[in-house]
Amino acid sequence: MQERRRIPRVEVYFVLEKISLNLEECGQECRGVVKDISIDGILLETNAKLNKHDIVELNLSLTETGRNLNIEGRVCWVEKEKARCVAGLEFMDISEKQREMIEAVTGEGNDSSHH
């Protein structure tokens, strides 16, 4: 399949600490993991009931940096499979601090030339 993204995503495995869907807390029963990430968005696998265009607030545990990232995203697409769904989220209104945290994980902000 042809990669359509301008910015490639980096494969990761971050546990979702908390998810709020359309400003409503999903509660402890909502679980999820982030499967890949870029400065633009994430691939999320979750048992939360997501629909296209939903606004989702996420609290991610960034295992590489030991920090938590709170960020808002919009669901661009969703594939539902039994009790879970896989969704592509586009980040909304990303701050400079959030950008730096994501770049620390993806390496996108670094000079990639090696000497």
Kinemage of the C-alpha trace (Angstrom):
@kinemage 1
@onewidth
@group {chain A} dominant
@subgroup {mainchain}
@vectorlist {calphas} color= white
{ca met a 1} P 0.000 0.000 0.000
{ca gln a 2} L 1.295 3.460 -0.901
{ca glu a 3} L 2.309 5.627 2.083
{ca arg a 4} L 0.153 8.772 1.900
{ca arg a 5} L 1.603 10.653 4.832
{ca arg a 6} L 3.973 13.543 4.307
{ca ile a 7} L 5.728 12.638 7.553
{ca pro a 8} L 6.398 8.943 8.179
{ca arg a 9} L 5.322 7.488 11.512
{ca val a 10} L 7.597 5.683 13.931
{ca glu a 11} L 6.468 2.351 15.379
{ca val a 12} L 6.038 2.519 19.156
{ca tyr a 13} L 4.119 0.858 21.969
{ca phe a 14} L 2.805 3.437 24.437
{ca val a 15} L 0.165 2.568 27.001
{ca leu a 16} L -2.792 4.917 27.094
{ca glu a 17} L -3.056 6.218 30.666
{ca lys a 18} L -6.339 8.029 30.116
{ca ile a 19} L -8.720 8.780 27.267
{ca ser a 20} L -11.515 11.337 27.130
{ca leu a 21} L -13.947 11.137 24.240
{ca asn a 22} L -15.731 14.325 23.159
{ca leu a 23} L -14.854 15.866 26.541
{ca glu a 24} L -16.308 12.952 28.535
{ca glu a 25} L -14.035 10.782 30.652
{ca cys a 26} L -14.192 7.176 29.429
{ca gly a 27} L -13.325 5.734 32.832
{ca gln a 28} L -10.980 2.983 33.914
{ca glu a 29} L -12.511 0.385 31.604
{ca cys a 30} L -11.133 2.199 28.564
{ca arg a 31} L -7.746 0.870 27.569
{ca gly a 32} L -5.531 1.406 24.603
{ca val a 33} L -2.073 1.488 23.113
{ca val a 34} L -0.426 3.743 20.587
{ca lys a 35} L 1.082 1.644 17.787
{ca asp a 36} L 2.819 4.429 15.871
{ca ile a 37} L 3.398 8.157 16.177
{ca ser a 38} L 4.542 11.151 14.166
{ca ile a 39} L 4.454 14.879 14.702
{ca asp a 40} L 1.074 14.836 12.886
{ca gly a 41} L -0.741 12.062 14.741
{ca ile a 42} L -0.956 8.491 16.008
{ca leu a 43} L -2.326 5.049 15.298
{ca leu a 44} L -4.410 4.062 18.320
{ca glu a 45} L -5.766 0.643 19.241
{ca thr a 46} L -8.424 0.890 21.953
{ca asn a 47} L -11.615 -0.564 23.361
{ca ala a 48} L -13.132 2.944 23.494
{ca lys a 49} L -16.021 3.379 21.059
{ca leu a 50} L -14.516 5.820 18.560
{ca asn a 51} L -16.160 7.292 15.482
{ca lys a 52} L -14.788 9.385 12.651
{ca his a 53} L -14.480 13.099 13.549
{ca asp a 54} L -14.592 12.398 17.321
{ca ile a 55} L -12.397 14.675 19.414
{ca val a 56} L -10.230 12.632 21.776
{ca glu a 57} L -8.049 13.821 24.643
{ca leu a 58} L -5.244 11.406 25.392
{ca asn a 59} L -2.752 10.966 28.202
{ca leu a 60} L 0.118 8.864 26.870
{ca ser a 61} L 2.961 7.361 28.835
{ca leu a 62} L 6.034 7.956 26.656
{ca thr a 63} L 8.208 5.029 27.682
{ca glu a 64} L 11.335 6.319 25.889
{ca thr a 65} L 11.374 9.589 27.839
{ca gly a 66} L 9.559 8.565 31.037
{ca arg a 67} L 7.164 11.494 30.601
{ca asn a 68} L 3.434 11.787 30.043
{ca leu a 69} L 2.002 13.575 27.036
{ca asn a 70} L -1.470 15.113 27.222
{ca ile a 71} L -2.699 15.852 23.728
{ca glu a 72} L -5.906 16.305 21.770
{ca gly a 73} L -6.641 14.595 18.480
{ca arg a 74} L -9.369 14.198 15.894
{ca val a 75} L -10.303 10.733 14.627
{ca cys a 76} L -9.588 10.638 10.864
{ca trp a 77} L -10.560 7.005 10.276
{ca val a 78} L -11.653 4.016 12.310
{ca glu a 79} L -11.739 0.239 11.775
{ca lys a 80} L -13.887 -1.656 14.259
{ca glu a 81} L -13.022 -5.252 15.122
{ca lys a 82} L -15.195 -6.988 17.714
{ca ala a 83} L -14.580 -5.328 21.111
{ca arg a 84} L -11.843 -2.988 19.957
{ca cys a 85} L -11.098 -0.454 17.275
{ca val a 86} L -8.041 0.812 15.463
{ca ala a 87} L -8.079 4.517 14.641
{ca gly a 88} L -5.915 7.114 12.985
{ca leu a 89} L -5.834 10.374 14.954
{ca glu a 90} L -4.580 13.743 13.793
{ca phe a 91} L -3.202 15.997 16.531
{ca met a 92} L -4.964 19.331 17.074
{ca asp a 93} L -3.392 22.596 18.281
{ca ile a 94} L -0.042 21.060 19.161
{ca ser a 95} L 2.124 23.242 21.431
{ca glu a 96} L 5.872 23.698 21.133
{ca lys a 97} L 6.394 21.629 24.304
{ca gln a 98} L 4.210 18.791 22.956
{ca arg a 99} L 6.087 18.943 19.640
{ca glu a 100} L 9.417 18.629 21.458
{ca met a 101} L 8.166 15.626 23.464
{ca ile a 102} L 7.043 13.858 20.277
{ca glu a 103} L 10.277 14.715 18.468
{ca ala a 104} L 12.238 13.212 21.389
{ca val a 105} L 10.476 9.921 20.653
{ca thr a 106} L 10.496 10.044 16.843
{ca gly a 107} L 13.854 11.697 16.331
{ca glu a 108} L 12.219 14.041 13.805
{ca gly a 109} L 13.712 17.172 15.314
{ca asn a 110} L 17.258 15.801 15.276
{ca asp a 111} L 19.866 16.104 12.562
{ca ser a 112} L 19.828 12.577 11.180
{ca ser a 113} L 23.296 12.712 9.591
{ca his a 114} L 25.722 10.374 11.347
{ca his a 115} L 29.493 10.913 11.348
